[in-house]
Amino acid sequence: MRTEKGYWLLKTEPSEWSWDDQAGNGGLSKWDGVKNKQAQKYMKCMRLGDLYFFYHSGTKFRRVVGMVEVVR
């Protein structure tokens, strides 16, 4: 069993799911629209308390825009 905290990078295009969308409902969101098989595999490895960097891709200003903790 893993004891250390995991860190992840989750990339999303702001037109599909933005930081404002994520933060808009208190930061609680179910990520169920992920189509990429490799990304789905990594998401299954996430554990409670892990942190991920919320990265906007597909724009002129690609960057990390926030951090989120896995709670479920």
MIKEMAR-89220 format. One record per residue: residue number from 1; residue in one letter; x, y, z of N, C-alpha, C in turn. Coordinates in nm, 4 decimals. Layout:
// residues N
<site i="NUM" aa="a" n_xx="X" n_yy="Y" n_zz="Z" ca_xx="X" ca_yy="Y" ca_zz="Z" c_xx="X" c_yy="Y" c_zz="Z"/>
...
END
This chain:
// residues 72
<site i="1" aa="m" n_xx="0.0846" n_yy="-0.1189" n_zz="0.0000" ca_xx="0.0000" ca_yy="0.0000" ca_zz="0.0000" c_xx="0.0884" c_yy="0.1242" c_zz="0.0000"/>
<site i="2" aa="r" n_xx="0.0529" n_yy="0.2166" n_zz="-0.0823" ca_xx="0.1298" ca_yy="0.3403" ca_zz="-0.0960" c_xx="0.1032" c_yy="0.4319" c_zz="0.0228"/>
<site i="3" aa="t" n_xx="0.2096" n_yy="0.4884" n_zz="0.0791" ca_xx="0.1931" ca_yy="0.5777" ca_zz="0.1945" c_xx="0.2233" c_yy="0.7229" c_zz="0.1611"/>
<site i="4" aa="e" n_xx="0.3030" n_yy="0.7461" n_zz="0.0579" ca_xx="0.3355" ca_yy="0.8844" ca_zz="0.0237" c_xx="0.2273" c_yy="0.9442" c_zz="-0.0667"/>
<site i="5" aa="k" n_xx="0.2213" n_yy="1.0746" n_zz="-0.0658" ca_xx="0.1233" ca_yy="1.1474" ca_zz="-0.1472" c_xx="0.1667" c_yy="1.1428" c_zz="-0.2938"/>
<site i="6" aa="g" n_xx="0.0708" n_yy="1.1228" n_zz="-0.3825" ca_xx="0.0985" ca_yy="1.1235" ca_zz="-0.5249" c_xx="0.0712" c_yy="1.2611" c_zz="-0.5836"/>
<site i="7" aa="y" n_xx="0.1421" n_yy="1.2915" n_zz="-0.6906" ca_xx="0.1241" ca_yy="1.4185" ca_zz="-0.7614" c_xx="0.0993" c_yy="1.3875" c_zz="-0.9079"/>
<site i="8" aa="w" n_xx="0.0004" n_yy="1.4530" n_zz="-0.9651" ca_xx="-0.0438" ca_yy="1.4246" ca_zz="-1.1006" c_xx="-0.0590" c_yy="1.5541" c_zz="-1.1795"/>
<site i="9" aa="l" n_xx="-0.0516" n_yy="1.5415" n_zz="-1.3099" ca_xx="-0.0793" ca_yy="1.6533" ca_zz="-1.4000" c_xx="-0.2032" c_yy="1.6157" c_zz="-1.4804"/>
<site i="10" aa="l" n_xx="-0.3094" n_yy="1.6934" n_zz="-1.4659" ca_xx="-0.4308" ca_yy="1.6719" ca_zz="-1.5441" c_xx="-0.4464" c_yy="1.7864" c_zz="-1.6422"/>
<site i="11" aa="k" n_xx="-0.4444" n_yy="1.7505" n_zz="-1.7695" ca_xx="-0.4545" ca_yy="1.8509" ca_zz="-1.8747" c_xx="-0.5968" c_yy="1.8556" c_zz="-1.9274"/>
<site i="12" aa="t" n_xx="-0.6433" n_yy="1.9767" n_zz="-1.9498" ca_xx="-0.7759" ca_yy="1.9939" ca_zz="-2.0078" c_xx="-0.7773" c_yy="2.1208" c_zz="-2.0918"/>
<site i="13" aa="e" n_xx="-0.8556" n_yy="2.1181" n_zz="-2.1955" ca_xx="-0.8733" ca_yy="2.2392" ca_zz="-2.2750" c_xx="-0.9809" c_yy="2.3237" c_zz="-2.2085"/>
<site i="14" aa="p" n_xx="-0.9539" n_yy="2.4521" n_zz="-2.1895" ca_xx="-1.0507" ca_yy="2.5386" ca_zz="-2.1212" c_xx="-1.1889" c_yy="2.5391" c_zz="-2.1870"/>
<site i="15" aa="s" n_xx="-1.1943" n_yy="2.5165" n_zz="-2.3173" ca_xx="-1.3243" ca_yy="2.5136" ca_zz="-2.3852" c_xx="-1.4046" c_yy="2.3883" c_zz="-2.3483"/>
<site i="16" aa="e" n_xx="-1.3363" n_yy="2.2830" n_zz="-2.3017" ca_xx="-1.4031" ca_yy="2.1593" ca_zz="-2.2597" c_xx="-1.4326" c_yy="2.1584" c_zz="-2.1103"/>
<site i="17" aa="w" n_xx="-1.3318" n_yy="2.1922" n_zz="-2.0292" ca_xx="-1.3473" ca_yy="2.1975" ca_zz="-1.8827" c_xx="-1.2405" c_yy="2.2916" c_zz="-1.8300"/>
<site i="18" aa="s" n_xx="-1.2816" n_yy="2.4065" n_zz="-1.7841" ca_xx="-1.1866" ca_yy="2.5099" ca_zz="-1.7412" c_xx="-1.1687" c_yy="2.5085" c_zz="-1.5897"/>
<site i="19" aa="w" n_xx="-1.0710" n_yy="2.5835" n_zz="-1.5446" ca_xx="-1.0502" ca_yy="2.6002" ca_zz="-1.4006" c_xx="-1.1742" c_yy="2.6625" c_zz="-1.3369"/>
<site i="20" aa="d" n_xx="-1.2370" n_yy="2.7557" n_zz="-1.4070" ca_xx="-1.3601" ca_yy="2.8172" ca_zz="-1.3557" c_xx="-1.4706" c_yy="2.7121" c_zz="-1.3389"/>
<site i="21" aa="d" n_xx="-1.4795" n_yy="2.6176" n_zz="-1.4333" ca_xx="-1.5768" ca_yy="2.5084" ca_zz="-1.4210" c_xx="-1.5453" c_yy="2.4240" c_zz="-1.2975"/>
<site i="22" aa="q" n_xx="-1.4178" n_yy="2.3926" n_zz="-1.2803" ca_xx="-1.3752" ca_yy="2.3090" ca_zz="-1.1676" c_xx="-1.4039" c_yy="2.3768" c_zz="-1.0343"/>
<site i="23" aa="a" n_xx="-1.3705" n_yy="2.5036" n_zz="-1.0241" ca_xx="-1.3850" ca_yy="2.5768" ca_zz="-0.8983" c_xx="-1.5290" c_yy="2.6222" c_zz="-0.8744"/>
<site i="24" aa="g" n_xx="-1.6101" n_yy="2.6247" n_zz="-0.9791" ca_xx="-1.7445" ca_yy="2.6799" ca_zz="-0.9703" c_xx="-1.8385" c_yy="2.6089" c_zz="-0.8757"/>
<site i="25" aa="n" n_xx="-1.8164" n_yy="2.4822" n_zz="-0.8517" ca_xx="-1.9060" ca_yy="2.4086" ca_zz="-0.7614" c_xx="-1.8306" c_yy="2.3637" c_zz="-0.6366"/>
<site i="26" aa="g" n_xx="-1.7479" n_yy="2.4515" n_zz="-0.5862" ca_xx="-1.6716" ca_yy="2.4198" ca_zz="-0.4657" c_xx="-1.5544" c_yy="2.3282" c_zz="-0.4918"/>
<site i="27" aa="g" n_xx="-1.5203" n_yy="2.3100" n_zz="-0.6181" ca_xx="-1.4072" ca_yy="2.2254" ca_zz="-0.6537" c_xx="-1.4401" c_yy="2.0775" c_zz="-0.6612"/>
<site i="28" aa="l" n_xx="-1.5644" n_yy="2.0406" n_zz="-0.6314" ca_xx="-1.6030" ca_yy="1.8996" ca_zz="-0.6373" c_xx="-1.6588" c_yy="1.8684" c_zz="-0.7751"/>
<site i="29" aa="s" n_xx="-1.5887" n_yy="1.7837" n_zz="-0.8482" ca_xx="-1.6308" ca_yy="1.7492" ca_zz="-0.9830" c_xx="-1.5974" c_yy="1.6041" c_zz="-1.0113"/>
<site i="30" aa="k" n_xx="-1.6847" n_yy="1.5388" n_zz="-1.0836" ca_xx="-1.6610" ca_yy="1.4015" ca_zz="-1.1259" c_xx="-1.6024" c_yy="1.4052" c_zz="-1.2668"/>
<site i="31" aa="w" n_xx="-1.4851" n_yy="1.3504" n_zz="-1.2810" ca_xx="-1.4196" ca_yy="1.3474" ca_zz="-1.4117" c_xx="-1.4574" c_yy="1.2172" c_zz="-1.4806"/>
<site i="32" aa="d" n_xx="-1.5660" n_yy="1.2185" n_zz="-1.5555" ca_xx="-1.6116" ca_yy="1.0960" ca_zz="-1.6197" c_xx="-1.6139" c_yy="1.1048" c_zz="-1.7719"/>
<site i="33" aa="g" n_xx="-1.5696" n_yy="1.2153" n_zz="-1.8279" ca_xx="-1.5694" ca_yy="1.2305" ca_zz="-1.9727" c_xx="-1.4333" c_yy="1.2074" c_zz="-2.0360"/>
<site i="34" aa="v" n_xx="-1.3413" n_yy="1.1449" n_zz="-1.9631" ca_xx="-1.2058" ca_yy="1.1228" ca_zz="-2.0135" c_xx="-1.2091" c_yy="1.0081" c_zz="-2.1139"/>
<site i="35" aa="k" n_xx="-1.1656" n_yy="1.0354" n_zz="-2.2378" ca_xx="-1.1710" ca_yy="0.9356" ca_zz="-2.3442" c_xx="-1.0375" c_yy="0.8653" c_zz="-2.3664"/>
<site i="36" aa="n" n_xx="-0.9281" n_yy="0.9318" n_zz="-2.3350" ca_xx="-0.7954" ca_yy="0.8763" ca_zz="-2.3578" c_xx="-0.7714" c_yy="0.7586" c_zz="-2.2629"/>
<site i="37" aa="k" n_xx="-0.7408" n_yy="0.6409" n_zz="-2.3193" ca_xx="-0.7245" ca_yy="0.5186" ca_zz="-2.2396" c_xx="-0.6089" c_yy="0.5295" c_zz="-2.1405"/>
<site i="38" aa="q" n_xx="-0.4987" n_yy="0.5900" n_zz="-2.1809" ca_xx="-0.3844" ca_yy="0.6050" ca_zz="-2.0907" c_xx="-0.4209" c_yy="0.6955" c_zz="-1.9731"/>
<site i="39" aa="a" n_xx="-0.4926" n_yy="0.8035" n_zz="-2.0012" ca_xx="-0.5356" ca_yy="0.8946" ca_zz="-1.8945" c_xx="-0.6314" c_yy="0.8236" c_zz="-1.7989"/>
<site i="40" aa="q" n_xx="-0.7214" n_yy="0.7406" n_zz="-1.8526" ca_xx="-0.8129" ca_yy="0.6642" ca_zz="-1.7673" c_xx="-0.7357" c_yy="0.5708" c_zz="-1.6747"/>
<site i="41" aa="k" n_xx="-0.6315" n_yy="0.5089" n_zz="-1.7287" ca_xx="-0.5482" ca_yy="0.4180" ca_zz="-1.6492" c_xx="-0.4826" c_yy="0.4933" c_zz="-1.5339"/>
<site i="42" aa="y" n_xx="-0.4271" n_yy="0.6096" n_zz="-1.5628" ca_xx="-0.3616" ca_yy="0.6883" ca_zz="-1.4580" c_xx="-0.4621" c_yy="0.7353" c_zz="-1.3528"/>
<site i="43" aa="m" n_xx="-0.5801" n_yy="0.7729" n_zz="-1.3967" ca_xx="-0.6806" ca_yy="0.8201" ca_zz="-1.3009" c_xx="-0.7219" c_yy="0.7092" c_zz="-1.2038"/>
<site i="44" aa="k" n_xx="-0.7193" n_yy="0.5853" n_zz="-1.2493" ca_xx="-0.7508" ca_yy="0.4732" ca_zz="-1.1603" c_xx="-0.6427" c_yy="0.4536" c_zz="-1.0543"/>
<site i="45" aa="c" n_xx="-0.5235" n_yy="0.5056" n_zz="-1.0797" ca_xx="-0.4127" ca_yy="0.4942" ca_zz="-0.9839" c_xx="-0.4173" c_yy="0.6031" c_zz="-0.8773"/>
<site i="46" aa="m" n_xx="-0.4986" n_yy="0.7049" n_zz="-0.8967" ca_xx="-0.5067" ca_yy="0.8146" ca_zz="-0.7998" c_xx="-0.5689" c_yy="0.7655" c_zz="-0.6701"/>
<site i="47" aa="r" n_xx="-0.5190" n_yy="0.8199" n_zz="-0.5598" ca_xx="-0.5675" ca_yy="0.7822" ca_zz="-0.4273" c_xx="-0.6114" c_yy="0.9056" c_zz="-0.3499"/>
<site i="48" aa="l" n_xx="-0.6940" n_yy="0.8852" n_zz="-0.2487" ca_xx="-0.7369" ca_yy="0.9955" ca_zz="-0.1621" c_xx="-0.6161" c_yy="1.0714" c_zz="-0.1098"/>
<site i="49" aa="g" n_xx="-0.6249" n_yy="1.2027" n_zz="-0.1148" ca_xx="-0.5173" ca_yy="1.2874" ca_zz="-0.0648" c_xx="-0.4137" c_yy="1.3238" c_zz="-0.1688"/>
<site i="50" aa="d" n_xx="-0.4117" n_yy="1.2533" n_zz="-0.2833" ca_xx="-0.3190" ca_yy="1.2902" ca_zz="-0.3900" c_xx="-0.3523" c_yy="1.4305" c_zz="-0.4391"/>
<site i="51" aa="l" n_xx="-0.2524" n_yy="1.4980" n_zz="-0.4885" ca_xx="-0.2716" ca_yy="1.6321" ca_zz="-0.5444" c_xx="-0.2489" c_yy="1.6271" c_zz="-0.6939"/>
<site i="52" aa="y" n_xx="-0.3246" n_yy="1.7083" n_zz="-0.7657" ca_xx="-0.2949" ca_yy="1.7208" ca_zz="-0.9080" c_xx="-0.2909" c_yy="1.8664" c_zz="-0.9495"/>
<site i="53" aa="f" n_xx="-0.2042" n_yy="1.8893" n_zz="-1.0460" ca_xx="-0.1892" ca_yy="2.0208" ca_zz="-1.1064" c_xx="-0.2891" c_yy="2.0290" c_zz="-1.2208"/>
<site i="54" aa="f" n_xx="-0.3715" n_yy="2.1297" n_zz="-1.2192" ca_xx="-0.4757" ca_yy="2.1512" ca_zz="-1.3195" c_xx="-0.4146" c_yy="2.2363" c_zz="-1.4304"/>
<site i="55" aa="y" n_xx="-0.3938" n_yy="2.1764" n_zz="-1.5475" ca_xx="-0.3185" ca_yy="2.2383" ca_zz="-1.6566" c_xx="-0.4104" c_yy="2.2692" c_zz="-1.7741"/>
<site i="56" aa="h" n_xx="-0.4099" n_yy="2.3942" n_zz="-1.8182" ca_xx="-0.4848" ca_yy="2.4316" ca_zz="-1.9381" c_xx="-0.3969" c_yy="2.4082" c_zz="-2.0604"/>
<site i="57" aa="s" n_xx="-0.4436" n_yy="2.3234" n_zz="-2.1503" ca_xx="-0.3733" ca_yy="2.2978" ca_zz="-2.2757" c_xx="-0.4582" c_yy="2.3504" c_zz="-2.3908"/>
<site i="58" aa="g" n_xx="-0.4036" n_yy="2.3445" n_zz="-2.5098" ca_xx="-0.4805" ca_yy="2.3823" ca_zz="-2.6270" c_xx="-0.5094" c_yy="2.5303" c_zz="-2.6406"/>
<site i="59" aa="t" n_xx="-0.4365" n_yy="2.6131" n_zz="-2.5687" ca_xx="-0.4541" ca_yy="2.7576" ca_zz="-2.5790" c_xx="-0.3184" c_yy="2.8226" c_zz="-2.6006"/>
<site i="60" aa="k" n_xx="-0.3205" n_yy="2.9487" n_zz="-2.6301" ca_xx="-0.1958" ca_yy="3.0235" ca_zz="-2.6462" c_xx="-0.1179" c_yy="3.0274" c_zz="-2.5149"/>
<site i="61" aa="f" n_xx="-0.1896" n_yy="3.0331" n_zz="-2.4033" ca_xx="-0.1271" ca_yy="3.0440" ca_zz="-2.2719" c_xx="-0.1396" c_yy="2.9114" c_zz="-2.1969"/>
<site i="62" aa="r" n_xx="-0.0572" n_yy="2.8147" n_zz="-2.2358" ca_xx="-0.0572" ca_yy="2.6841" ca_zz="-2.1686" c_xx="0.0123" c_yy="2.6986" c_zz="-2.0343"/>
<site i="63" aa="r" n_xx="-0.0585" n_yy="2.6552" n_zz="-1.9281" ca_xx="0.0014" ca_yy="2.6706" ca_zz="-1.7950" c_xx="-0.0815" c_yy="2.5976" c_zz="-1.6894"/>
<site i="64" aa="v" n_xx="-0.0191" n_yy="2.5770" n_zz="-1.5742" ca_xx="-0.0897" ca_yy="2.5259" ca_zz="-1.4572" c_xx="-0.1708" c_yy="2.6413" c_zz="-1.4007"/>
<site i="65" aa="v" n_xx="-0.2992" n_yy="2.6185" n_zz="-1.3795" ca_xx="-0.3868" ca_yy="2.7254" ca_zz="-1.3302" c_xx="-0.4385" c_yy="2.6988" c_zz="-1.1893"/>
<site i="66" aa="g" n_xx="-0.4100" n_yy="2.5810" n_zz="-1.1345" ca_xx="-0.4546" ca_yy="2.5519" ca_zz="-0.9991" c_xx="-0.4109" c_yy="2.4142" c_zz="-0.9536"/>
<site i="67" aa="m" n_xx="-0.4364" n_yy="2.3862" n_zz="-0.8268" ca_xx="-0.4093" ca_yy="2.2545" ca_zz="-0.7693" c_xx="-0.5361" c_yy="2.2036" c_zz="-0.7019"/>
<site i="68" aa="v" n_xx="-0.5563" n_yy="2.0726" n_zz="-0.7105" ca_xx="-0.6760" ca_yy="2.0111" ca_zz="-0.6554" c_xx="-0.6355" c_yy="1.8835" c_zz="-0.5816"/>
<site i="69" aa="e" n_xx="-0.7091" n_yy="1.8518" n_zz="-0.4756" ca_xx="-0.6851" ca_yy="1.7291" ca_zz="-0.3998" c_xx="-0.7912" c_yy="1.6255" c_zz="-0.4350"/>
<site i="70" aa="v" n_xx="-0.7489" n_yy="1.5013" n_zz="-0.4503" ca_xx="-0.8419" ca_yy="1.3915" ca_zz="-0.4752" c_xx="-0.9148" c_yy="1.3609" c_zz="-0.3445"/>
<site i="71" aa="v" n_xx="-1.0477" n_yy="1.3689" n_zz="-0.3469" ca_xx="-1.1260" ca_yy="1.3468" ca_zz="-0.2250" c_xx="-1.2198" c_yy="1.2261" c_zz="-0.2347"/>
<site i="72" aa="r" n_xx="-1.2378" n_yy="1.1694" n_zz="-0.3516" ca_xx="-1.3231" ca_yy="1.0503" ca_zz="-0.3682" c_xx="-1.2643" c_yy="0.9599" c_zz="-0.4728"/>
END
